[in-house]
Amino acid sequence: MRSPRTFAREVRALREFTPPLGGDASQLVDLDEAAQSLVLTFLPGTLASSSRWSGQPAIHERAGRLVRRLHESVTPRPLPDYAQQLLAGFDAWAVRAAALVDDEDLSRARAIAATVTDLGPVEGVAAHRDNSARNWVVDEEGHVRLIDFGACDVEPWWVDLQRLRGREWSGRPDLQEAFLAGYGRSLDDRTRHLLRAYCARAAVSTIAWATEHDDQPFAAEGRAQLQALLSESQ
């Protein structure tokens, strides 16, 4: 069963964020709050991570356009405490990861996360926060739709690049270029630094959470992302 927090986030997303996407995203039909159950519209197709669609730039370009529409489903909101919240989140996860990650690696990761305090104000959008090919459904015509909004919240737009950066885009700069072309925005130096700060927190939290939930493949993914991030900073 999903956690109450996850259920609440998904209900909010289905009520506030996905309606403007119409048939291109899951839509709420009914719910039972006591049972934490949802009835959603059916979306035809297979996951974009499947062998049929995996690694196709055209799919990433269409996904970029769709994620931009999700982000624009609400008016952008200032996040004045974003830097402090990101660092506080990092520190909380670092305590849980202390026995799992080398002390020096944790210190270096925190230094990367701390750069967020120097990069000025940010705005939040309706971010998916688990955006990757595993949550894109592609039909027979190659039309892309978006599913699974249990992590959705108001966050900066670049958080929806983090999963892709560590998964589908690893060694595939063409897929990143395609997605950003569809999204209609490039990564300037400031955004790259902000994304790296977020990725530092995400890698450490992934290692801790996945280990606590005995999800070793996910923990390994977090470790790989952390090492890739630290290698970039050398």
C-alpha positions as CSV (number, residue, x, y, z in Angstrom):
1,M,0.0,0.0,0.0
2,R,1.2,3.5,-0.8
3,S,2.0,5.9,2.1
4,P,-0.6,8.5,3.0
5,R,1.8,11.2,1.8
6,T,2.2,9.6,-1.6
7,F,-1.6,9.1,-1.9
8,A,-2.3,12.7,-1.0
9,R,0.3,13.9,-3.5
10,E,-1.2,11.8,-6.3
11,V,-4.8,12.9,-5.5
12,R,-3.7,16.6,-5.5
13,A,-1.9,16.1,-8.8
14,L,-4.9,14.4,-10.4
15,R,-7.2,17.1,-9.2
16,E,-5.0,20.2,-10.0
17,F,-2.2,19.3,-12.4
18,T,-3.3,16.6,-14.9
19,P,-6.7,17.9,-16.0
20,P,-5.2,20.4,-18.5
21,L,-3.4,17.4,-20.1
22,G,-6.6,15.7,-21.0
23,G,-6.1,12.3,-22.6
24,D,-2.3,12.7,-22.5
25,A,-2.1,11.8,-18.7
26,S,-3.9,9.8,-16.1
27,Q,-7.2,11.4,-15.1
28,L,-9.1,10.8,-11.9
29,V,-12.4,9.0,-12.2
30,D,-13.1,8.1,-8.6
31,L,-11.4,7.5,-5.3
32,D,-11.8,5.9,-1.9
33,E,-9.7,7.8,0.6
34,A,-10.2,5.3,3.4
35,A,-8.9,2.5,1.2
36,Q,-6.4,4.8,-0.6
37,S,-7.7,3.5,-3.9
38,L,-8.0,5.4,-7.2
39,V,-9.9,4.8,-10.3
40,L,-8.1,6.3,-13.3
41,T,-8.6,6.6,-17.0
42,F,-7.1,3.8,-19.2
43,L,-4.1,4.9,-21.2
44,P,-3.3,2.5,-24.1
45,G,0.2,1.4,-25.0
46,T,3.5,0.1,-23.5
47,L,6.1,1.8,-21.4
48,A,8.7,3.9,-23.2
49,S,11.4,1.9,-21.3
50,S,10.3,-1.3,-23.2
51,S,12.5,-2.7,-25.9
52,R,10.2,-1.4,-28.6
53,W,10.6,2.3,-27.7
54,S,13.7,2.5,-25.6
55,G,16.4,4.9,-26.8
56,Q,14.4,6.6,-29.5
57,P,15.0,10.4,-29.7
58,A,11.5,11.0,-31.1
59,I,10.0,9.6,-28.0
60,H,12.1,11.8,-25.7
61,E,11.2,14.8,-27.8
62,R,7.5,14.1,-27.4
63,A,7.9,13.5,-23.7
64,G,9.7,16.8,-23.4
65,R,6.7,18.6,-24.9
66,L,4.3,16.7,-22.6
67,V,6.3,17.4,-19.4
68,R,6.4,21.1,-20.4
69,R,2.6,21.0,-20.5
70,L,2.5,19.4,-17.1
71,H,4.8,22.1,-15.7
72,E,2.6,24.9,-17.2
73,S,-0.6,23.4,-15.7
74,V,-0.2,25.8,-12.7
75,T,1.2,29.3,-12.5
76,P,4.9,29.2,-11.4
77,R,5.3,29.9,-7.7
78,P,8.3,31.5,-6.0
79,L,10.2,29.1,-3.7
80,P,12.0,31.4,-1.4
81,D,13.2,28.7,1.0
82,Y,14.3,26.2,-1.7
83,A,18.1,26.3,-1.0
84,Q,17.6,25.9,2.8
85,Q,15.1,23.0,2.2
86,L,17.4,21.2,-0.2
87,L,20.3,21.4,2.2
88,A,18.2,20.4,5.2
89,G,16.9,17.4,3.1
90,F,20.4,16.5,2.2
91,D,21.6,16.5,5.8
92,A,18.6,14.4,7.0
93,W,19.3,11.8,4.3
94,A,23.0,11.9,5.0
95,V,22.4,10.8,8.5
96,R,20.5,7.8,7.2
97,A,23.2,7.1,4.6
98,A,26.2,7.5,7.0
99,A,26.9,3.8,7.3
100,L,26.4,3.3,3.6
101,V,28.5,6.0,2.0
102,D,32.1,6.9,2.5
103,D,32.5,10.0,4.7
104,E,34.6,11.8,2.2
105,D,32.0,11.1,-0.6
106,L,29.3,12.5,1.6
107,S,31.3,15.6,2.3
108,R,32.0,16.2,-1.3
109,A,28.3,15.6,-2.2
110,R,27.2,18.1,0.4
111,A,29.6,20.7,-1.0
112,I,28.0,20.2,-4.4
113,A,24.5,20.5,-2.8
114,A,25.6,23.6,-0.9
115,T,26.3,25.5,-4.2
116,V,22.5,26.0,-4.4
117,T,22.7,28.8,-1.8
118,D,24.8,30.9,-4.2
119,L,22.5,30.6,-7.2
120,G,19.6,33.0,-6.4
121,P,15.8,32.5,-6.3
122,V,14.0,29.7,-8.1
123,E,10.4,29.1,-9.1
124,G,8.3,26.0,-8.7
125,V,6.1,24.2,-11.3
126,A,3.9,21.2,-11.2
127,A,6.8,18.7,-11.3
128,H,6.4,15.0,-11.8
129,R,9.5,14.2,-9.7
130,D,9.7,10.6,-11.0
131,N,10.0,11.5,-14.7
132,S,11.6,8.8,-16.8
133,A,10.7,6.4,-19.6
134,R,9.2,4.1,-17.0
135,N,6.4,6.6,-16.5
136,W,5.8,7.3,-20.2
137,V,3.2,5.2,-22.0
138,V,3.5,5.0,-25.8
139,D,0.7,3.8,-28.0
140,E,0.9,2.1,-31.4
141,E,1.2,5.4,-33.2
142,G,4.1,6.5,-31.0
143,H,2.0,9.0,-29.0
144,V,3.4,9.6,-25.5
145,R,1.3,9.9,-22.3
146,L,2.3,10.4,-18.7
147,I,1.4,8.2,-15.7
148,D,2.2,7.7,-12.0
149,F,1.9,11.0,-10.1
150,G,2.5,9.8,-6.6
151,A,5.7,11.9,-6.3
152,C,4.3,15.0,-8.0
153,D,4.8,18.3,-6.2
154,V,5.6,22.0,-6.8
155,E,9.4,22.0,-7.5
156,P,11.8,23.7,-9.9
157,W,11.5,22.4,-13.5
158,W,14.9,20.8,-13.6
159,V,14.0,18.2,-11.0
160,D,12.3,16.3,-13.8
161,L,15.6,15.9,-15.5
162,Q,17.3,14.1,-12.6
163,R,15.9,10.5,-13.2
164,L,16.6,10.8,-16.9
165,R,20.1,12.1,-16.3
166,G,21.0,9.0,-14.3
167,R,19.1,6.5,-16.5
168,E,18.2,7.0,-20.1
169,W,20.5,9.9,-20.8
170,S,23.6,8.2,-19.5
171,G,25.9,7.9,-22.5
172,R,23.1,9.2,-24.8
173,P,23.4,13.0,-25.1
174,D,21.1,12.8,-28.2
175,L,18.2,11.8,-25.9
176,Q,18.8,14.8,-23.6
177,E,19.0,17.1,-26.6
178,A,15.7,15.6,-28.0
179,F,13.9,16.0,-24.7
180,L,15.1,19.6,-24.2
181,A,14.2,20.5,-27.7
182,G,10.7,19.2,-27.1
183,Y,10.5,21.0,-23.8
184,G,11.7,24.2,-25.5
185,R,14.4,25.1,-23.0
186,S,18.2,24.6,-22.8
187,L,20.4,24.1,-19.8
188,D,22.4,27.2,-19.1
189,D,25.3,27.2,-16.6
190,R,23.1,28.3,-13.7
191,T,20.5,25.6,-14.3
192,R,23.3,23.0,-14.7
193,H,24.6,23.9,-11.2
194,L,21.2,23.9,-9.7
195,L,20.5,20.4,-11.2
196,R,23.8,19.1,-9.9
197,A,22.9,20.4,-6.4
198,Y,19.6,18.6,-6.6
199,C,21.2,15.4,-8.0
200,A,23.6,15.3,-5.0
201,R,20.6,15.2,-2.6
202,A,18.8,12.7,-4.8
203,A,21.7,10.3,-5.0
204,V,22.2,10.2,-1.3
205,S,18.4,9.9,-0.6
206,T,18.1,7.1,-3.1
207,I,20.9,5.1,-1.5
208,A,19.4,5.5,2.0
209,W,15.8,4.9,1.0
210,A,16.5,1.9,-1.3
211,T,18.6,0.2,1.3
212,E,16.0,0.7,4.0
213,H,13.4,-0.8,1.7
214,D,15.7,-3.7,0.6
215,D,15.7,-2.5,-3.0
216,Q,19.2,-3.3,-4.0
217,P,19.0,-2.4,-7.7
218,F,17.6,1.1,-6.8
219,A,20.4,1.5,-4.2
220,A,23.0,0.6,-6.8
221,E,21.4,3.2,-9.2
222,G,21.9,5.8,-6.4
223,R,25.5,4.8,-5.9
224,A,26.2,5.0,-9.6
225,Q,24.6,8.4,-9.8
226,L,26.6,9.6,-6.8
227,Q,29.9,8.4,-8.3
228,A,29.1,9.9,-11.6
229,L,28.4,13.2,-9.9
230,L,31.6,13.1,-7.9
231,S,33.6,12.2,-11.0
232,E,32.3,15.3,-12.7
233,S,33.5,17.6,-9.9
234,Q,37.1,16.3,-10.0
